[in-house]
Amino acid sequence: MNTNDKSAGDAGAPGRVEVVQNVMIPMRDGIRLATDVYLPVDGRSQRPVVLERTPYGKQSSNHGDRTYLNPVPKTRPKIARWFASKGYAYVLQDCRGRNGSEGVFSKYVNEGDDGEDTLKWLLAQDWCNGKVATLGLSYGAHVQAALASLNPHGLAAMVWDSGGFSNAWKSGIRQGGAFELKQLTWAMTHARLSPATLNDPVRRANLEAQNIRDWIGINPWSEGRSPLAMAPEYESYVLELWRNETFSAFWRRQGLYAAANYEEFSDAPTMFICSWYDPYSLTTIENFEGLSKRKAGPYRMILGPWTHGQRSVTHAGDVDFGSSAPLDGNIAIGYDELRLDWFDQQIATPTEQRLKNNLVQVFVMGGGSGLKTHAGKMDHGGKWRNEPTWPIPNAVATPLYLTKESILSLEPSEQSGSIHWVHDPKNPVGTRGGAIASGAPVMEAGAFDQGQLPSQSIASFQTEVLDRDLEVTGPITAKLWVSSSAVDTDICLKLLDVYPPNQDYPDGYAMNLSHGILRLRFRNACEKTELMTPMEVYPIEVTVFPTSNLFVRGHRIRLDVSSSNFPHFDVNPNTGHPAGLLGPEPIVATNKVHFGPETPSCIIVPFVRSEEY
């Protein structure tokens, strides 16, 4: 093993770890990736391996690697040493073009081959027993999905945490044809941290001088006309993602479209972890469903009430979910213990004793007092539910129909009508929370009060006051009939739990649960655009992100319909011009949702049958 740095404890001492740093592992094209190896010094000649590949720095910490009791994140080396003390060789690697690794970083597209080459190198080491497990959060999950799609020899178990694209066009990079602007904030943050920037004072000064708040509303960016002009490799991939608006071969590449070849994936047992306020909740569920129905597994899925990676806290945004919310102490002793136990079950345990069945654990939000906690957050509460599969067996898809009285009703409207709102691209509806990651400093994830006041930019529909508790857990779809004065526009949806007024919230509290979006030129197909005839009525279907929530007696279920959610998504100019390219001036659109016998617009929600409610 060629090394640049090496440290070791006393041979054979309990819990001692040998660390070999900056091993430069060659890839098939000659590029070498910087890798640190943590080896247990336990007298054994071989042991299983845990591999973590990251673009964030193998010596860094991850914001989510904290515990409930200690808010300071553990460093990757500390976690690596802990796993090594439990008998696993732990391998940390910088992704191509990041930190200590050679090459040029091109987001997402090299990770399958690089992962496979690294796995082959590990299997050739005399200290590896032929079984390699993988783990990682966010991008660290994307790289695992890309690797698993190649069905490599030696892959023994995996933990995908909040990532791994089932279909990046559908969620994670784009949604319903719209572009997620977290790609811009992520690129700005990590262009500043790239090796090329750190080694170039001029480039570094230029990037540091850019303010993403000044740029986030500029639509579109272009070559040399962006805050990434001094980091062309980052500017290039951002523009590629933005401009490739149709579901073309660009999106069918390795690492971006797992759903295309689940049958060819590895059979490695996989644990999926994600959260309701995470942009990867939909892709997590799709991957669990797609693989558990086709592959040997077993598979486990955990869906909590958190934001991206924040599994050890009780809150998301302005809302608190109580002491049952953290993973720590409820699902497992802690995050590290959860992953270690999974690997022990699937690798170290004899085959006949291993877990065979799939398991789904979801956090059902709701049931709290609705008052402020001592920390000043709204007490929403919640509890965990165990199920054998997803969708959960006792959930019944139930349509709630939109009516002219702005009511959501179990019965379709007998009278035809419509309600309109205005979409001014220069004055979009602002993002307030939601399923967001990497949005700082322009947007924040989680649950927040969305307000009670009407707006000319939003059409709101809500149920009558509920006379009993109702649980919604599962996938959500809206089937709407819409029209517009423009040739193209967006339909943005938001599902909310509306609290009645109380002493802490005299106007009530409208808590966002999930969202959906559809760019209407993609209403019939994702492979091509089709503009509308102004004022013609079209049927559409909008995928709303899944959720799990108990709507308590006295609350209302609310649906907000608008045509923007900025800066979560790029703003539709209503012109039909291709995304990511300079075009004509935006125009104001008057948009309508229609209801009645011929146009029964509704949102279909999974009500759970339960003796508890």
N, C-alpha and C positions, 0 to 999 in steps of 0.2 A: 504494500500500500504506500503510494507516494504521498508525503505529507509536508505541509509547511509549518505545522504547529502540533505539538503532542504533549498531553499531560496525563498522568496516571496515578491511581492510588496504589496501595500495597497489594501485591498479588494475593488473591484469595481472601482478602478482608471483606467482611459482610457489608453489602451495600456500596462497595467501592466501584468507581466507574473510570474507565480509560477513555479519554477524549482525543480524537484525532481530527484536527481542524483543516479546512481548506484543501481537502482532497479534490483534485480537478478531474472530474469524470468525463471522458470523451463521449460525445454524441456521434451519430452516424455521419454527420457532415463535418466533423473535426472540431466543432465548437466544444469547449469544456465548461462544465457547470460546477461551481464551488459548492462543496459538500462537507458537512461535519458529521462525524460518526461517534456515537456514545456507546461504548461497549461495557457490559457488566463484567466485572472481574470476580468471577464466581467459581472458577475451576472447570467450567464446562467448555468444550471445544466449539460447540455450535449452539445457536439459539435462534428463535424467531426474530424477525426484524419489523420495526414500525417505521414507515417512511412518511415524512411530511415535506412537500414541495411548496414553496411560497415565493411570491414576488415582493414580500414586505420586509425581507431581511431575516436571515437565519439566527441572528443574534438579538433580534428585536422582541418586543412583547406585542400581544394582541389585546385590544381593548376588552374582549370578552373573557379573557383568561384570568378573571378575578374569581373570588368566592363570595358567598353571601355575607360572610363575616369580615372579609378583608377586601376593600375596594381597589387595592393596588394590584394591577395585573401581574401575573407571573411571567417571567421571560421564557422564551422558547428554550434556551439552554437549561433553565431550571426544570421545565416540564420534561425535557429529554433525559436529564439525569434521574428524575423520579421514575420514569418508565424503565430506564436501564437498571435502576435499583430493584425493580420487580422482575428482572430476568429477560427483558427484551433489549436487543440492540436497537437504538433509536438513531435515525438518519435524517438530518435536516439539510435541505438543498435550496439554494437560490435559483429561481427560474431564469431562463435565458435572458440576458441583457439587463438583469437586475442585480444590484449590489455587487457581490464578488464574482458573478458568472460572466463569461464571455458572450459575445453575440449581440444582436439587436432585439430589443423587446418588441414583439408584435402581439397585442393582447389576444389571448385565447387560442391562437391557431397552431402553436408549436407544441402544446402541452402533451398531447397523446404520444407522439413519437419520442419526445424527450423523457417522458415518464417510462415508456417501455424500455428505452436504452438504459435508463438508470436501474430499472428492475433487473434487467439481464446482468448488469454489473454486480448488483447485490447478490444475485444467485450464484455468481462465480466466486464469491469470497468464501474463504475457508471457515469463517465464523458464522455463516448463515446456514440455517438448517433446511433451507428450501421453501420456507413459508414467510411471505411478506405481507404485512397488513399496512393499510394506509389510513390517514386521517387528515382533516383540515377544514377550516372555516372559509366560506365565501369563495374567493379565488382558489383557496386550498381544496374546496369541494369541486370546483370546475375542473381542476387538473385531474382529480380522481375519476370523474365521469369520462373524460377524454381517454384516460388509460384503460378503464374498464371496457370501453367500446371496442378495444382491440383484443379482448379476451386473452390476456397474456398468461403465460405459464408462471406459476408460483404465487399468484395473487390469492391470498388466503382469507382476508376479511377487510371490511372498509367501514369508515364512519364519515358520511357526507353531512356536513353541518352548513345549512343555509346556502346551498349552491348546487351546481351540476345542471346544465341546461337540458331540459327535455326538448324545448324548442325556443331558442333565444329570440326569434322573431315574435313569438307569441307572448313571452314574458321574460324579463330579465334585462333585455336590451331595448326591445320594442314591445308595445302592447297594442293590439288591435290596429296596427299600422302607425301609431304615434311613437315618437322617440323619447326614451327616458333620459332626462337631462342629468341624471346622476352620472352618466358617462362623462359629461363635461367636468363636473366637480372632481370626480375620481382622477381624470387625466391631469387636471391642474395640480392636484396634490402630489401625484406620483411622478410627474415630469420634473418637479422640483427636487425629488429625492433620487432621481436616476443617476447612475454613474457618470454619464456624459455631462450632466448638470454640475455635479459635485466637482468635476475635474475641469470645468470651464467657467472662470469667474464672470466673464461677460454674459454668457448664457444664464448663469445663476442669478445675476443682478437683474437681468431683464425679466425673468420669470417671477422673481420675488416682487418686482414692481407692479405686476399685473393684479388687478382686483376682480375676482370672478363675479362679484356683484354688479360690476359695470358691464360685464360681457354676457351674463346669463340671459338677458332679454334680447340680445342681438340674434336675429334669425334670418339667414343662417350665418355660420362661420364659413370662411373659405381660406384657401392657401395664402399664407402671409397676412391674412386679415382675421386674426384670432389671437388670443393671449398665449397660444402655443406656437407662435411663429418661430420662436427660437428653439423649439423642440420638435422638429419636423416629423420624427418618428411617431410621436404622440398625436400631433395634429393630423397626420395621415390616417391613422386608424380611426380617430374620432369622425373624420369626414367620411370615411368609408362606411362606418356604421350608420351615420345620419343619412347619407345619400342612397344607400341600398334599401329603398323603402318597400319594394316588392319582395315576396318570398321566393327568391331566385336561388341559383346554385351557391351564391355567396353564403346563404344561411344554412345550406345543407352540408357544410363542411364538418369535419371531425371536431368534436368538442362543443358544437353549437346546436346539434340536433340529435339528441340521444333517441328520441321517439322513433326515428327512422329505422333503427336496427336493434331494438331491445333483444331480439332473438339471438343476435350475435354477441351480446354482452357476456362478460364473465359471470359465472355462477356464484361468485364469492358472496358469503353472507354480508349483508349491508345494513347498517343502522342509518336512518335519515333523521335529522334534527332540524326543525325550523320553527317559525313563530308567525302569529297572525298579523303582526305589523312589520313583516319582512317581504321584500319584493320577490323572494324566492319561495314563498309558501306554495304557490300554484305549481311551479316546476318540481318542488319536492314531492308533492302529492302525485303528480303525473308520473314521476319516476318510480315511486313506490308502487303505484297501480300497475304500471307497464312492466316492471320487472317481477313483481310478486306473482303475477298471473302467468308468467312465461318461464321463469328461471327457478333453480332449485333453492337458492337462498340458504337459510331463512332470512326474512326481512323484518325490521322493526322501525316504526316511525313515531316520533315524538313531536307534538305541535303545541307550543306554549304561548302565553300571552305577551311575549316580549317583542322588542325591536331587534334588529340585526345583531345576533351574537350575544345579546345581553340576557343570558339565560339565568343569571344568578341575582336578579333584582326582582322587586315586587311590582314595579311600575313600568308603564310604557307611555312616554309623553307626560300628560297631565293627569293620568288616571292610575290608581293603585288597585292591584288585584288581590292583595292580602298575603298572608304568610304561606298560603298553599302554592303561590305562583312560582317561586324559584325552583329550578331543577334541584338545587342543593337541599337535601333533607326530605324531598318529596318523591322524586323519581330515583335518585341515588344519593349516596353520601355526598358526592360532588361530581363535577364534570370529568375530571381525570379518572376517578374511580369507575364511573359509568363506562368510559371507553376501555379501560383496562379489563373490566369484567366481561365486556363484549368480546374482546380479543381472547381472553382466557377461555370463554365458553366455546368459541369457534376454532381456536387453534390448539390450546393446551389441553383441553378436555378430550378424553377418548370419544371417538365418533359416536358410539352407541349412547353416550350420555349427553350429547349436545342438544341444545334447544332446537326443536324441529318446527314449531308453529310460528306463524307470523303474529305480530303484536302491534296494535295501534294505541297510543296514549295521547289523548287530546285534553286540553284545558278548556273547560266550558266557562267563559267569562260571564259575570253577572251574579246578582243576588246580594250585593252589598247595600249599605245604608244610603248611598248617594250624597253623604255629607263629606266635609273636608276632613282629611286625616291630619294628624299632628304635623306632617310634612307639607300640608297645604294642597294635597292632591285629592281628587274625587275618589271616594271609596266605592269601587264597582264590585269587588269580590270575585269569587269563582272557585272551581274545584276541578280535579282531574277525573277523567273517565277512561277506562280500558275497554277496548273493542278488538275483535279478531281481524277486522278488515276495514277498508274505506271504499266507498261511503259506508257509514255505520248502518247496520242492518235495520234498525227501527226508525230510520229517517224517511219521511214521506214528502216527496216533491209536491209543493202546494202553490198554485198561482195566487198572487195578490194583484187584483186588477186596478188599474188607474181609472179614476172617474172624474167627471167635470167638476165635482165639488172638492177636488184635490184630495180625495179619500182613497186609501188603499183598501180594497174590499175583496172578500172571498167570492163575491158574485160579480160577474162582468156587467158593465154599464149597459142599460137598455137603450140609452140615448146616445146618439153620435155627437161628438164634439172634439175640441182640442184645447190645449193650453200652450201658450207661446212664451218664449224668453228671447232675449237679444244677446247675441255674441259679438262683442267688439274686440277684435284681436289686439287692439292697443290698450284695452282695459280688461284683461282676463280675470277670471275667478281665481283667487289666490289659493295655493296649497296650504292647508293647515293640518299637519300630521299625515298619517297614512302609512302604507307599506313602502318605506323608503330606506335606502342605505347609501352611505357615502355622500350624503347631501349637504353636509356642512361646507360653507357657512350660510347657505341660502335657503335650506329647508331642513325641517326636523321631523323625525319619524314618531309614530305613536298615536295615542288617542287624545283628542282635544275637544273642547266645546265648539261646535260648528255654528252656534248662534240660532236664534229663533226668528229673526226678522226676515220678512220677505225681501226679495231682490229681483230686479228686472232681468238679471243674468241667470237666475236659477228658478226652476219650477219644482215645487216641493209637494209631495204626496205623503200622507200618513194615515195609519189606521185610526179608528176610534180608540178611546182609552181601553186598554186590555182589561177584561174582567177575570183573567186567570193568567198564571205563568205560562209562557211559551218558550220552548228551547228551539233554536235554529242551529244545526250542526251539519255542515257539508258543503257541496258545491252549489253555486247560485248562478242563475242565468236570467237575463231580461229579454223578453220578446216584445218588441215595440213596433209601432207604426209611426213613422216620422216624416216630416217634410221640412224644406228650407227654402229661403229666398235665394240661396247661393247654390252653386254647382257642387260644392263640397263643404263639409263642416265636420266637427267631432260631436259625438254623444258621450258625455261623461256622467257616470253614475256614482252615487255614494249612498251606502246603506247605514242607517243610524239607529241608535237606541235613545229615545227621548224620555228623559226624566221629567216628572212634574216639578213645579217650584217647591223649594224647601228653604229653611232658614239660612243655609249657606249659599244657595243658588236661587235667588228670588225669581229669576226668569226661567228656571229649569236648566237642564243640561242636555245638549244634543251631542251624543258621543258617536264619533265615526267608528264604524266596524270594518268595512271593506269598500273597495272601489272597482269600477270597470270603465273601459274607454273603447270606442270604436271610431276610427276615421272612416267616414261614410263612403269614400271612394273604394274601400275594401269590403263593402257590405256583402258582396256576392262571392268574392274570391280574394285570397291573399297573394296570388301569383300575378295579378294584373289589376290596374285601377279602372274604375268605371264611374265617370262623373254623373251627377244627377241632372234631371230637368227641374228647374226651379218650381217650387210649390207642388210638385207631384208627390204623392204619398208612397212611401216604400216600407216594406216589412224588413226589420233587422233583428239580429240576435247579438247580444252583448254578453261576453263572459265577465262575471263579477268575481272577484277573488273570494275564495272560501273563507268561512269563519265558523266560530262556535260561540253562541251567546244565549244566555237566559234573559228573555224579555219579561220582566217582573210585572205582575198585576199592577195596574195604575200607570204603566208606561205606554208609549206608542212606538210602533215601527214606522220609520220614515225613509222615504226614497227621495233624494235630491237629483234632479236632472239638469245638466248645464252643457256647455260646449267648450270648457277649458278647465284645466287643473294645473296651473303654472306656479312654480317651476318644476313640478313633478314631470310634466310632459311639455314638449315643444308646442307652441300655439299654432293652431290651424289658421292660415290667413283667409280661408273661405274662397280662395281663387281656383283651387284645383291644381296649382302649380306643384311640381315634384318637390319633395322635402329635401332640404340641404342645399338647394340651389337658389341663387338670386332670381327673383321674379317680380311680378307687378305689385303695386301697393295693396296691402290687405284691405278687405271690404267688410262692412258690418252686415251680419246676417240675422234675419228673424227666423227662428227655428220653432217647430211645433211638434208636440207628441199628441197623437190622435187616439181616441177610444170610442167604443161602441160595438154593436153587433158585428160589423164588418172589420173593425180594427181593434180587437180586444187586447190592447197593450197590457202587459203584466210583468211582474218580477216573480220568478219561481224560486221559492225558498224551501229548504228541507226542514220541515217541522218534525220534531222527535216525539214519538209516542212513548210515554213513560207514566208509570203509576205515581211517580213523584209529583207530577204537575196536574 
